[in-house]
Amino acid sequence: MLDNLNPNPGAGPLVRRARALAKAEFAKSDQGDTSSRSAYKVCAVALDLTSNDSVAMFSGNFGFKQLLQLPNIGGGRKGDVTSGITTFLKSPGGGAFTEEQINKIAYAQHDRGAMNCAEPKVWFSLTDRKLSTRNWVLIPFAKQDGELVYSPPCENCRRWVYGHFHFLSRLTAVSYGGPGALAPGNLRKK
Ligand SMILES: [Zn+2]
């Protein structure tokens, strides 16, 4: 297990595996995506420590599209997805966000609501399958100058992800995310 925490970038086997999965997802999603917003796109990978199962979800609308294409969710359940994620993010364990913080602006420096991120989509895809997120390690990536870099959960997501995903998710953020990776951040205003 400790081998997974090797602080050299890309050196831990879990991070390496997650990076390969994220790379494949970015390659798929970049096809035909020329919007400038893709610069902020995060792909959150979650690895099941009890099997070889994995999921990879993007932030933003692309992530919602991905969710609605999953066989267990399906296109007819868009309302389920948004109301399920909203209910969760309002709950004490989900960060206790208000409706406005969920949809518009909350704590994150990216100035987008808590719903916008990749992490709530990963949470929904797993809990909808009745899987326990505690067995899953969350490892998000972003693209910087064409390179995939570890992207620690933002100030919105860090309010809840470490209470739900396997503790290695937090240790990965500490090892790879830099000194500010766990800082709570302040409530932001438009
Ligand atoms: Zn986030």
Boltz pocket constraint, residues with backbone or C-beta under 6 A from the ligand:
constraints:
  - pocket:
      binder: B
      contacts: [[A, 108], [A, 114], [A, 117], [A, 118], [A, 119], [A, 153], [A, 154], [A, 155], [A, 156], [A, 157], [A, 158]]
      max_distance: 6.0
